Amino acid sequence: MFNSATRGIVTTFCFVLALSGQGWAQHEKSLELAQLSIEATMAGNRDRAIALALRAFPDKPTAADLENFPEAYGALLRAVAARITRADRSGFQHYAVNSKGDRAVAGPANGPQDGTQHAAPYALFDPRNNELIAELVTWDVPMSMVYGPGLPPAFSPDGNLVAIWAMDEGQALLFDTKDGKAHLPLDGGGQPGWIVGFSPDGTHLAAVAGGRLLVWDLSNRELVSGFWPNQLGNFDVAAWAADGSFVVARAETENYEISVVVLERYTQSGIEGTVRFDATGPSIYLLPAKVGSTMLVYVGDNQFVANPVQETATRLGGAVGSFAQIVRDGTVAATLVATGYDENYMPTGFELIASDFQGNRIETTSRDWIVFDQYPVGTDGTMLGMGSARPFTYVGHDVPSGTELYEMVWSGLSESQRQDIAANRVVR
């Protein structure tokens, strides 16, 4: 029926189809392994996440393989760069990670959760392996967002100090992050308050207590006066900008809810830059960009990128469960949107959206996830918080890209680990 030439063509076509089918099956396997890796990362199981991500690659992947298996590459990057601490805790936790990525602080946001007067202490962890470094402080009275924007502890720019506001005594507590050793507290007048944060050069610490803006010179531990305002209103908040100026968000309210936000930029020459915009919500929080005086402004579920010097404010959008960060070189805003919730109203899945400061959507990258993969989980993997809400956090500066990432991780495995991965991995 067929001559030899025709039979050759049919045979070749069938072989190509078989290879194509095999390649598609391997691609599907890679996608499945990558998804399982991300789930393990979100549950705080770092070792499992890395192993699953490595299985999603063929052996000795090339740069072309990384392009052919982008989900596997993204999963491996997230598994390595994530700073998710798994601890025996329950209830919503405040959480922050230092710039080095080797220390994290977790502590209850609202005091005791079990009807007693005893809450788990604020504690210092190594988020890379969940090691408890030190217990720092335990509150005898609950914290409350009435006293401020409900922020986690603040790390210094170099990551060597962490500051926590003591609600019991009304003072700022400082600890070394190497071992949790406590410094003498900084007196805040015994008032409820919250930590604003460290100055960009790490020489000063600011806090708000009883409506007063307090700034300490850390070289001599003295309260100092300067170009910043002395008083803040009940709804007002403040933050150091990356350029060393002080930005204050002042709220105009209607019926005890914020209706307008005014950003004022304070410098040695006075107020230099103001922007006013409509925004509705119960509270404000400022997160500075890495450069200039640009601020990410949270007002309830609404998020804005605002710059008082340029007199601009762009709304990124508002959605229940959304959380924004400024990423990359400080010119991109990424918003994490929850796609589902468990019975405790904690997110079970996310979508990441990126945009420029004019609100235009742009493509996300795997590295955009790094600042979001920073939260505590319980021993069962249940999320106990969401994202990093402080400047000077870890951004994955020490995590290589491309094939260097794979080679770094692979070289750190034992021979038995490599054999386990090789026994069930994607093949070319």
Secondary structure, DSSP 4 states (H G I P E B T S, - for coil): ---HHHHHHHHHHHHHHHHHHHHHHHHHHHHHHHHHHHHHHHTT-HHHHHHHHHHTS-SS--HHHHHH-HHHHHHHHHHHH---EE-S--S-EEEEE-TTSS-EEEEESSS-SSSSS--PPEEEEETTTTEEEEEEE--SS---GGGSS----EE-TTSSEEEEEETTTTEEEEEETTT-PBPPPEE-TT--EEEEEE-TTSSEEEEEETTEEEEEETTTTEE---SS-SB--TT-EEEE-TTS-EEEEEEEEETTEEEEEEEEEEETTEEEEEEEEEEEES-EEEEE-SSTT-EEEEETTEEEEEETTTTEEEEEEE-TT-EEEEETTTTEEEEEEEEEE-TTS-EEEEEEEEEETTS-EE---GGGGTTTS--EE-TT--B-S-S--SSS----TT---THHHHHHHHHTS-HHHHHHHHTT----
